[in-house]
């Protein structure tokens, strides 16, 4: 897997020879965002220089975000924002020092720990509310960091209670159905993980 990721990284590097900010700014930003995702994956692998890979990923992700922000393209802005937030979580306590290596200004408020979690939760709730079916909801749930699953479930439960108290029966029903789907998705993921662990042990 590591070899394939490195090969993919080299391919993105080759693409950036032709996709430049001047000749193809949108393609350049998308490629940088893809590189950031790839570098984040590499950072999690044994034998890799984790902090170096994360620093590269942050640089690429911020480059993409800055360009998307200039385009005023909401879909791409949100994509780049989520990418930076995922990297922020991956960096953990090393985030501030890594950020200082790349920037002379503080990170935006939505990349601070408190602001990031609040913004991320709001985005997640909006996605949950607008998911057209369980399949889309399952794809979304795969992107949610494990440590945020329980708080997110609690927020959905609180929204249901608030909607019921406010007499907004339709909204309460929407989030109640989403919560049921999420619990089923979470249970299926847990069962799959347990089965995979048992299989490895038996080998």
C-alpha positions in Angstrom: 0.0 0.0 0.0 2.8 2.4 0.9 4.4 1.8 -2.5 1.2 2.6 -4.4 0.6 5.7 -2.3 4.1 6.9 -3.1 3.5 6.2 -6.8 0.3 8.2 -6.7 2.1 11.0 -5.0 4.7 11.1 -7.8 1.9 11.1 -10.3 0.3 14.2 -8.7 3.8 15.8 -8.7 4.0 15.2 -12.4 0.5 16.6 -13.0 1.5 19.8 -11.2 4.2 20.4 -13.9 1.3 21.1 -16.2 -1.5 22.2 -13.9 -0.2 25.5 -12.6 -1.9 28.4 -10.8 -1.6 30.5 -13.9 -2.6 28.0 -16.6 -5.2 25.9 -14.8 -5.9 27.3 -11.3 -8.9 25.1 -10.5 -7.2 21.9 -11.6 -4.1 23.0 -9.7 -6.1 23.5 -6.5 -7.9 20.1 -6.9 -4.6 18.3 -7.4 -3.2 20.0 -4.3 -6.2 18.9 -2.3 -5.8 15.4 -3.5 -2.1 15.5 -2.6 -3.0 16.6 0.9 -5.3 13.6 1.3 -2.7 11.3 0.0 0.0 12.8 2.3 -2.3 12.4 5.3 -2.7 8.7 4.5 1.1 8.3 4.1 1.6 10.0 7.5 -0.3 7.1 9.2 1.9 4.3 7.8 4.8 2.7 9.6 8.2 3.8 8.5 7.1 7.2 7.3 8.2 10.5 8.8 4.8 11.3 10.2 5.4 15.0 11.1 7.1 15.7 7.8 4.2 14.1 5.8 1.7 16.0 7.9 3.5 19.3 7.3 3.5 18.6 3.6 -0.2 17.8 3.7 -1.1 21.0 5.6 0.8 23.0 3.0 -1.0 21.4 0.1 -4.4 21.6 1.8 -4.0 25.3 2.7 -2.8 26.1 -0.9 -6.0 24.4 -2.2 -8.2 26.1 0.3 -6.8 29.6 -0.5 -7.4 29.1 -4.2 -10.9 27.7 -3.8 -11.7 30.5 -1.5 -10.6 33.0 -4.2 -12.9 31.3 -6.7 -15.9 31.7 -4.3 -16.9 28.1 -5.1 -18.8 26.9 -2.1 -18.6 23.1 -2.9 -14.8 23.2 -3.3 -14.4 25.5 -0.3 -16.3 23.1 1.9 -14.3 20.2 0.6 -11.0 21.9 1.3 -12.2 23.0 4.8 -13.1 19.4 5.7 -9.6 18.3 4.4 -7.9 20.8 6.7 -10.1 19.8 9.6 -9.2 16.1 9.2 -5.6 17.0 9.0 -5.9 19.2 12.2 -7.2 16.1 14.0 -4.4 13.9 12.6 -1.8 16.4 13.8 -3.1 16.4 17.3 -0.8 18.2 19.7 1.8 18.8 17.0 -0.6 21.0 15.0 0.5 24.4 16.4 4.2 23.7 15.8 3.6 22.4 12.3 1.4 25.4 11.5 4.1 27.8 12.8 6.6 26.2 10.4 4.4 27.0 7.4 2.7 30.3 8.4 3.6 33.5 10.3 0.0 34.2 11.2 -2.2 32.2 13.5 -4.6 29.6 12.0 -8.2 30.7 11.3 -10.6 30.2 14.3 -12.3 27.2 12.6 -8.9 25.4 12.8 -8.5 26.0 16.5 -9.5 23.0 18.5 -12.7 24.5 19.9 -13.7 26.3 16.7 -12.9 23.4 14.5 -15.0 20.9 16.4 -17.9 23.4 16.5 -17.7 24.1 12.8 -17.3 20.4 11.9 -20.3 19.4 14.0 -22.5 22.0 12.3 -21.4 20.7 8.9 -22.0 17.2 9.9 -25.5 18.0 11.1 -26.3 19.8 7.9 -25.1 16.7 5.9 -27.2 14.4 8.1 -30.3 16.5 7.6 -29.9 16.6 3.8 -28.8 13.0 3.2 -31.3 11.6 0.6 -31.0 8.0 1.7 -29.1 5.5 3.9 -26.5 4.8 1.3 -25.4 8.4 1.2 -25.5 8.6 5.0 -23.3 5.5 5.3 -20.7 7.1 2.9 -20.8 10.2 5.0 -20.4 8.3 8.3 -17.1 6.7 7.0 -15.6 10.2 6.9 -16.6 11.1 10.5 -13.6 10.7 12.9 -14.3 8.0 15.4 -13.8 10.3 18.4 -16.6 12.5 17.1 -19.2 9.8 16.5 -20.6 9.7 20.1 -20.8 13.6 20.4 -22.5 13.8 17.0 -25.1 11.2 18.0 -25.7 13.2 21.2 -26.2 16.4 19.2 -28.8 14.7 16.9 -30.6 13.4 20.0 -30.6 16.9 21.4 -31.9 18.3 18.1 -34.8 15.9 18.2 -35.7 16.9 21.7 -35.5 20.6 20.9 -37.6 20.2 17.7 -40.3 18.2 19.7 -40.4 20.9 22.4 -40.7 23.6 19.8 -43.6 21.8 18.1 -41.6 21.1 14.9 -42.8 17.5 14.4 -41.5 17.2 10.8 -38.0 18.2 11.7 -38.0 15.9 14.7 -39.1 13.0 12.5 -36.4 13.7 9.9 -33.6 13.6 12.6 -35.2 10.6 14.3 -35.1 8.6 11.1 -31.5 9.7 10.5 -30.5 8.7 14.0 -32.0 5.2 13.5 -30.1 4.9 10.2 -26.8 6.0 11.9 -27.2 3.5 14.7 -27.7 0.7 12.1 -24.7 1.9 10.2 -22.6 2.1 13.3 -23.7 -1.4 14.4 -22.8 -2.8 11.0 -19.4 -1.2 11.1 -18.7 -2.5 14.6 -19.8 -6.0 13.5 -17.6 -5.9 10.4 -14.6 -4.7 12.4 -15.1 -7.5 15.0 -15.4 -10.1 12.3 -12.2 -8.8 10.7 -10.3 -9.0 14.0 -11.5 -12.5 14.7 -10.4 -13.5 11.2 -6.9 -12.1 11.8 -6.6 -13.9 15.1 -7.6 -17.2 13.6 -4.9 -16.8 11.0 
